[in-house]
Amino acid sequence: MKALKADFSLQNKTLFAANLFGDFQNQKEIQTVKELLLELDIVADYLPPEHMKSVVLQSVNININHLPTSEVMIQKRIQSRFDRPF
């Protein structure tokens, strides 16, 4: 039996766009969340607080358009990856 290997290359994938904003501890944490979302075929751009029009922010908000996967499922994956709630 041949072992399955995950392919996270960007070739032949439909990517979705997302805006990532919130309170992060450092750039490494932002990059890690972006990499996690990329594994889910989501290209995320971080928006610093000064670029946000909303006054009320949660720790992490993910604004995803036209994505079949629900936002709740993505938040649960992020929570299990970092072992703390966002």
Rosetta constraint file for C-alpha pairs under 8 A:
AtomPair CA 8 CA 39 HARMONIC 6.20 0.50
AtomPair CA 13 CA 41 HARMONIC 7.30 0.50
AtomPair CA 14 CA 41 HARMONIC 6.93 0.50
AtomPair CA 15 CA 41 HARMONIC 4.91 0.50
AtomPair CA 15 CA 42 HARMONIC 5.56 0.50
AtomPair CA 15 CA 43 HARMONIC 6.56 0.50
AtomPair CA 16 CA 41 HARMONIC 6.19 0.50
AtomPair CA 16 CA 42 HARMONIC 4.61 0.50
AtomPair CA 16 CA 43 HARMONIC 5.94 0.50
AtomPair CA 16 CA 64 HARMONIC 7.71 0.50
AtomPair CA 16 CA 65 HARMONIC 7.58 0.50
AtomPair CA 16 CA 66 HARMONIC 7.61 0.50
AtomPair CA 16 CA 67 HARMONIC 6.83 0.50
AtomPair CA 17 CA 42 HARMONIC 5.65 0.50
AtomPair CA 17 CA 43 HARMONIC 4.96 0.50
AtomPair CA 17 CA 44 HARMONIC 5.90 0.50
AtomPair CA 17 CA 45 HARMONIC 7.91 0.50
AtomPair CA 17 CA 64 HARMONIC 6.62 0.50
AtomPair CA 17 CA 65 HARMONIC 7.06 0.50
AtomPair CA 18 CA 42 HARMONIC 6.52 0.50
AtomPair CA 18 CA 43 HARMONIC 6.08 0.50
AtomPair CA 18 CA 44 HARMONIC 4.56 0.50
AtomPair CA 18 CA 45 HARMONIC 6.41 0.50
AtomPair CA 18 CA 62 HARMONIC 6.57 0.50
AtomPair CA 18 CA 63 HARMONIC 5.55 0.50
AtomPair CA 18 CA 64 HARMONIC 4.81 0.50
AtomPair CA 18 CA 65 HARMONIC 7.03 0.50
AtomPair CA 19 CA 44 HARMONIC 5.54 0.50
AtomPair CA 19 CA 45 HARMONIC 5.19 0.50
AtomPair CA 19 CA 46 HARMONIC 6.13 0.50
AtomPair CA 19 CA 47 HARMONIC 6.72 0.50
AtomPair CA 19 CA 62 HARMONIC 5.96 0.50
AtomPair CA 19 CA 63 HARMONIC 5.29 0.50
AtomPair CA 19 CA 64 HARMONIC 6.97 0.50
AtomPair CA 20 CA 44 HARMONIC 5.99 0.50
AtomPair CA 20 CA 45 HARMONIC 5.75 0.50
AtomPair CA 20 CA 46 HARMONIC 4.63 0.50
AtomPair CA 20 CA 47 HARMONIC 6.01 0.50
AtomPair CA 20 CA 60 HARMONIC 7.20 0.50
AtomPair CA 20 CA 61 HARMONIC 6.18 0.50
AtomPair CA 20 CA 62 HARMONIC 5.18 0.50
AtomPair CA 20 CA 63 HARMONIC 6.85 0.50
AtomPair CA 21 CA 46 HARMONIC 5.69 0.50
AtomPair CA 21 CA 47 HARMONIC 5.09 0.50
AtomPair CA 21 CA 48 HARMONIC 6.39 0.50
AtomPair CA 21 CA 49 HARMONIC 7.10 0.50
AtomPair CA 21 CA 60 HARMONIC 5.98 0.50
AtomPair CA 21 CA 61 HARMONIC 5.70 0.50
AtomPair CA 21 CA 62 HARMONIC 6.97 0.50
AtomPair CA 22 CA 48 HARMONIC 7.54 0.50
AtomPair CA 22 CA 49 HARMONIC 6.98 0.50
AtomPair CA 22 CA 57 HARMONIC 6.25 0.50
AtomPair CA 22 CA 58 HARMONIC 6.30 0.50
AtomPair CA 22 CA 59 HARMONIC 5.07 0.50
AtomPair CA 22 CA 60 HARMONIC 4.57 0.50
AtomPair CA 22 CA 61 HARMONIC 6.20 0.50
AtomPair CA 23 CA 58 HARMONIC 7.69 0.50
AtomPair CA 23 CA 59 HARMONIC 5.15 0.50
AtomPair CA 23 CA 60 HARMONIC 6.56 0.50
AtomPair CA 24 CA 29 HARMONIC 6.50 0.50
AtomPair CA 24 CA 30 HARMONIC 6.56 0.50
AtomPair CA 24 CA 59 HARMONIC 7.49 0.50
AtomPair CA 24 CA 60 HARMONIC 7.94 0.50
AtomPair CA 25 CA 29 HARMONIC 6.56 0.50
AtomPair CA 26 CA 30 HARMONIC 6.74 0.50
AtomPair CA 27 CA 31 HARMONIC 6.17 0.50
AtomPair CA 28 CA 32 HARMONIC 6.11 0.50
AtomPair CA 29 CA 33 HARMONIC 6.32 0.50
AtomPair CA 30 CA 34 HARMONIC 6.22 0.50
AtomPair CA 30 CA 46 HARMONIC 7.48 0.50
AtomPair CA 31 CA 35 HARMONIC 6.12 0.50
AtomPair CA 32 CA 36 HARMONIC 6.21 0.50
AtomPair CA 33 CA 37 HARMONIC 6.21 0.50
AtomPair CA 33 CA 78 HARMONIC 7.40 0.50
AtomPair CA 34 CA 38 HARMONIC 6.12 0.50
AtomPair CA 34 CA 43 HARMONIC 7.18 0.50
AtomPair CA 34 CA 44 HARMONIC 5.76 0.50
AtomPair CA 34 CA 45 HARMONIC 7.78 0.50
AtomPair CA 35 CA 39 HARMONIC 6.39 0.50
AtomPair CA 36 CA 40 HARMONIC 6.81 0.50
AtomPair CA 36 CA 78 HARMONIC 7.57 0.50
AtomPair CA 37 CA 41 HARMONIC 6.50 0.50
AtomPair CA 37 CA 42 HARMONIC 5.07 0.50
AtomPair CA 37 CA 43 HARMONIC 6.69 0.50
AtomPair CA 37 CA 44 HARMONIC 6.96 0.50
AtomPair CA 38 CA 42 HARMONIC 4.76 0.50
AtomPair CA 38 CA 43 HARMONIC 5.51 0.50
AtomPair CA 38 CA 44 HARMONIC 7.51 0.50
AtomPair CA 47 CA 51 HARMONIC 6.11 0.50
AtomPair CA 47 CA 52 HARMONIC 6.96 0.50
AtomPair CA 48 CA 52 HARMONIC 6.94 0.50
AtomPair CA 57 CA 61 HARMONIC 7.43 0.50
AtomPair CA 58 CA 86 HARMONIC 7.93 0.50
AtomPair CA 59 CA 86 HARMONIC 5.47 0.50
AtomPair CA 60 CA 86 HARMONIC 5.76 0.50
AtomPair CA 62 CA 71 HARMONIC 7.28 0.50
AtomPair CA 64 CA 71 HARMONIC 7.35 0.50
AtomPair CA 69 CA 73 HARMONIC 6.96 0.50
AtomPair CA 69 CA 74 HARMONIC 7.56 0.50
AtomPair CA 70 CA 74 HARMONIC 6.76 0.50
AtomPair CA 71 CA 75 HARMONIC 6.26 0.50
AtomPair CA 72 CA 76 HARMONIC 6.24 0.50
AtomPair CA 73 CA 77 HARMONIC 6.35 0.50
AtomPair CA 74 CA 78 HARMONIC 6.28 0.50
AtomPair CA 75 CA 79 HARMONIC 6.13 0.50
AtomPair CA 75 CA 86 HARMONIC 7.54 0.50
AtomPair CA 76 CA 80 HARMONIC 6.18 0.50
AtomPair CA 77 CA 81 HARMONIC 6.07 0.50
AtomPair CA 78 CA 82 HARMONIC 6.21 0.50
AtomPair CA 78 CA 86 HARMONIC 7.73 0.50
AtomPair CA 79 CA 83 HARMONIC 5.50 0.50
AtomPair CA 79 CA 84 HARMONIC 5.50 0.50
AtomPair CA 79 CA 85 HARMONIC 5.26 0.50
AtomPair CA 79 CA 86 HARMONIC 6.45 0.50
AtomPair CA 80 CA 84 HARMONIC 7.25 0.50
